Amino acid sequence: MDFVALLTLFVLAVFLGFELISKVPPTLHTPLMSGSNAISGITIVGALLAAGYHGEGNEIVRVFGFIAVVLATINVVGGFMVTNRMLGMFKRK
């Protein structure tokens, strides 16, 4: 695929993700975040592969790979923090 097709796919994925997450009721947001941690873990593996790509002339792949590693790591850490806080609400005092 050429760059324009990949960029179009990326933009569509961003809009679709935003629409899906904005329609989730607040009571389901924390369980959804917990489930997305597993998916983000898989994303980190793929992003690490892209960031470590050593092909010639494809610096944009490494840049997007690095950005994907950073964003997926933020998502995983934030998801675990929210889940931990939610579970802490159910502990006896």
Residue pairs with C-beta under 8 A, 6 or more apart in sequence:
1 9
3 60
21 32
24 32
30 82
30 83
30 86
33 78
33 79
33 82
33 83
34 79
34 83
36 75
36 79
37 75
37 76
37 79
37 80
37 83
40 72
40 75
40 76
40 79
41 72
41 76
43 68
43 72
44 69
44 72
44 73
44 76
46 68
47 65
47 66
47 68
47 69
47 72
48 65
48 69
49 65
50 61
50 62
50 64
50 65
50 68
51 62
51 65
51 66
51 68
51 69
52 62
52 65
53 61
53 62
53 65
55 61
